């Protein structure tokens, strides 16, 4: 039986592609396991979503860009994690390892190099994150989401694959989405996704703009855990989050307002949804979402609204501009290169394991 080991963690974004790929390998009768930190978000997500997939915890430090006393002790944690990962890899004997990045992946990929196991890395953002920069020398193959990223990675082992698009997203229907949300068919629909990190500014601005927005649109607002408010307007629908219903809600939507995480925006691109992107500011991140949004604006897929400029009026102005430009954007999206599907990515990884002769 073929064996694959997944790794990646530290944030939900470093796990989401793995959770999309794992069912494909299980369906194809691979033996799947996961390696992450002992108590990170990746353990919570993987063990809950895939209780039958063995989870292997290792010691891992955090890669900080700021001063902390832990910067002096964490290298020893990474070293310990590398030894632990090496011993576990020798026991599991995977044919291939797939990494989505995050600090926990560094000791895993170093150990994989020592054990002679081929490694595929997927980099979501325009510029590689620090963990992937450190791990790239140990990679057999690097897949990028943005074509711009190819200038930052070794050309001889890199391919632009686009985002890894969950195939179930294409199964959504407008009718099911409208029924689930309880909306009528009279108004165009805006889907708003603030994301779990820093959603308050977007949520507050959207709600301040509601009186004017709901004159022209129905609003589906994914506002994050604990952020639902009481209201009495039938054209404003809120959810903390959704899972199985998301494909239908996206299908029901005409326009999208979102953060600029690469996984999400490429899914909107694949589904031809014109979007306003409000990237996390450099104060709240390393600035990767700003670069993601800039790329989409340059290609004509989106408008960008900086968080520092986000007010009720700037949001309403951006919505009016988006409505004016939506059909031009859709034409641009029709011309965009297609991203790899889950099954295509699985075929690439399978080919990597066979070509390695491992």
N, C-alpha and C positions, 0 to 999 in steps of 0.2 A: 504493500500500500504506500502511495506517495504521501510524504509528510511536509507540512508547511508550518513555520513558526511566524506569528505576527508580533510586531512590537510597535510602540508609540504611545505617548502619553504626556501628561502635564496639563492638558486642556482637552475639551470635548472635540475640538477641531483636529487634534492629533489622534483621534480614535475613530472618527466618523467614517472615513474611507475604509478602515479595517472592518468596521461593523457591516459595511455594505458588501465587502468582498468575501467575508467569512462564509455566508450562506452558499455562495457559488462554489466554493471549494468543498463544503460539506455535501452539497448536491452531487458533486463529481467524485464523491467517495474518498476524498483526501482525509488524512488524519491531521486535524488542526489543533494547534496549541497557541497560547499567548504568553508573552513575557513582558512584565511591567513592574512598576514599583509596588511595594508592600501595601501602601495605603493611598495611592493616587486615584484620580477620577477614572482612570482607565480600568482599574480593578472593579470599581463600582459598576461601570457600564458593561464591561465584558461578562462579569459573573452573573449580572442580572439578565442580560440579553441572551447569553449563551451558557446556561448552567452546566451543560455537558462538555464544554470546551475546557480542557485543563488550563488553569492559570498559574503561572510560575512567577512568584514575587522575588525581586532582587533588591539589593541596596543601591540607592542612586542619590547623587548630589544634585543640586540645582545650579544651573549656569546663570550667574547673575552679572549684570552690567553695572552694578553699583557696589559700594563698599559694604561688606558684612563680615563679621567675625567667622561666619560659617564658610566663607570663601577659603579659609585656611584649613578647615576640617573636611569639607566636601570632596576634595580630590581623593582623600583616603576612602571615602564612601564609594566613589566611582571605581577606584581600584578594587575594592572589595566586591562591588557589583560585577566587575569584569570577570573576576575569578569565579563568582557564583554562576554567572551566565555561561562561562566556558564549560564548567562541570555539568550544568543542566543541558547545554547543547550537545555535549558528547554523549549524554544519556538519551536524549530525545532523538538524536540523529536526523534532523530535518534535511530534506532535499534542497530547500530554499527558505530564505527569510525575507519577509516583506516589512519594511519600516516606513511609518508615516511621520517619523521625527519626534521632537520633544526630547527633553534632557535624559529621560530614561533609556532612550534608544542608543545612546553613545556607548555605554559598556557592552550592550548586546552586540552591536555591530563590530566593535573591537574584538570581542570574543569570537564572533563568527569568522573574522579574518584569520584569527589564530587557529580555528578549527577547520578552515578550508571550506566553509559553507558559502555558496553564492548568495549575494544580498541585492535586493532591489529596493531603492529609495524612491518615494514620491514626494516632491516638493511642491507645496500648494501656492506659495506666494511668489511675487516678482523677484525679490531678492531672498536667497536662502536664509533660513533662520540659523542661529548660532549652533544649535545641535547638529543640524544637517551639514553645516560647514565643517564641523569637526569629524563627522561620520563619513563624508564623501570619499576620503582616501580608501575606506574599507569597502566601498560599494562596488558591486560588479556592474550594475546598471542603474542609471538615474533617470527618472521620468519627471518632467516639469509640467506644470499647469499652463504657465504663460510662455509664449515664444521668447519674450524678452529675457527670461531667466537663463536661456542657453549661453548667454555671454558670461555668466558667472560660474558655470560648471564645466567640468572637463568634457570637451567636445567629443572625444573618441568613445565615450560610454554614456552619452546622454541623448534623450529623445523627448520632444514635446508631445505629450500624450493628451494634453488638455486636462480638464477635471475628470474624475471618475464618476460618471453619472449613474445614479441609482435607476435601474430600469423601471421600477414600480412608479416612478414619477410620471412616466408617459401613459400610465393606465388611468390617470384621473380624468373625470368628466365634469364639465360645467354644471350639468343638471344635478349630479350628486352633491357637488360643492354648494350650490345654491340651496338645495333641500336641507343639507346638514346645517348650514348657517341660518336657515329660515329667512332668506332674502327673496325679494321679488325680482323680476327680470327687467324692471324699467330703467334702472340706473346702471352705469358702468361701475365696476367694483375695484377698489384699491385694497391691496393686501399690504399690511404694515407689519414688519418683523424687526423688533428692536434688538433682539439678542439678549442673552442673559447678563452680559457684562455692560454696565453703563446704559441700561435701557431707560432709566428714569427721565433723562433729558428729552429723548424722542417721545416717550409716552406723554409727558406733560405738554410738549409743544403740539402734538397731534390733538390732544383733548382741548387745548385752548383754541385750536383751529376748527374744531368740530362744527360749530354753528354754520360756518360757510361751506365746509367740505360736504356735509350731508345734504346741502341744497342740491348738489350735483352728483354725488357719488354715494354708493353704499360702502361701508368701511368694515373690513375684517382685520382685527387688531390682535396679533399675538404679542402679548405685553409682558410675559415673564411671570414666574412664580410669585404669588402674593400681590400682584399689581392690578388685578381686576377691580374696577370701581362700580358703584351703583349708578345707573342712569335709566332713562325711560324712552330712548329713541330706538325704533325698530330697525333703522338702517345703520346702527353702530353695534357690531358684534365683537365681543371680546373672548379670548381664550388665554389661559396662562401659557399653554403650549398644546400642540396637537402632534399626533404620530401617524396613525394609519389614515387619517382624513386629510393629511397635508397635500397629497397629489390632487385631490378633488378641489380643495380650497385654492390651490394655485391655478388649476384649470378654470375655476370660476372667476379669476381675477383678470382685469384688463391692464392694470398698472401695479407696480410694486414700489414700496419704500422700504429700504433695508440697510443694515450695516453692510460692509464690503468684504466680509470673509469670502475667500475664493471659492469654497465649496458651494455656498449658497448662490453667489452671483453667476457662476457657470451653469448651475441648474436653471436659473431664470433665463439665461441666454439660450440654453437648449430648448426651453419651452416657449421662447420668443415673447418674453414679458418685458416691455420697456420699464426702466427702473430709475428711481432717484436713490443714489447711494450716499449714506451719511457715515463715512469711515470713522473708526475710533481715532481720537487725536493722538499725537505723539506723546502727550502727557500720560495717556492711558495704555500705550502700546509702543512697540518699536517702530511704528509708522508703516507697517506692511499693508494695512487696509487702505491707506492713502495712495500707495503705489498701485494697488489693485484697482481702485476706483479711477485713478488717472488713466490706466491702460484702457479701461472700458469706455471712458469718456473720449479718448483719442480715437477709438475704433467706431465711435458713434452708437454704442449700445446703451449709454446711460448719461444721466446728469449727475453732477456731484454737488453736495451741499456740505461744507465744512461744519464740524460740530460747533466751532466757535462762532459761526455765523447763523446758527440755527435759532430762528425766532418764528413766531406765528406768521408774520408777513413773508419772510423768506421762504418758508415752507409752502405757503399758498401760491407764491409766485412760481416756485419750482414746479408745483403740480400743474399750474396753467401751462408752463413751458413744455412739460412732459406730454400733456394732452395734445398740444400743437404739433409736437415732433414724433408722436408715437408710431405713425405709419412709416416715416423715414427710418426710424430706429429698427422697426421690424424688417424692413428691406435690407438694412445692414446686417441684421442677425441672420437673415436667410443666406447671406454670402459668407458667413463665418465658417472656419474649419470645424468639423464635428469633433467632439471630445470622444475619448474611448468609453465604451460601455463597460459594465462590470464584466461581461463575458469576454470582451476583447482584452481587458487587463489581465484576466485570469489566464487567457491563452498565452499572453506575453510572459507571465511569471512561470507558467508550465514549460514554455520553450527555454527559458533561462535555466531552469533546473535540469532539463535534459541536455542542453548544450554544455553545461558545466561538467557533465559526466560524473556528478556527485552521486 
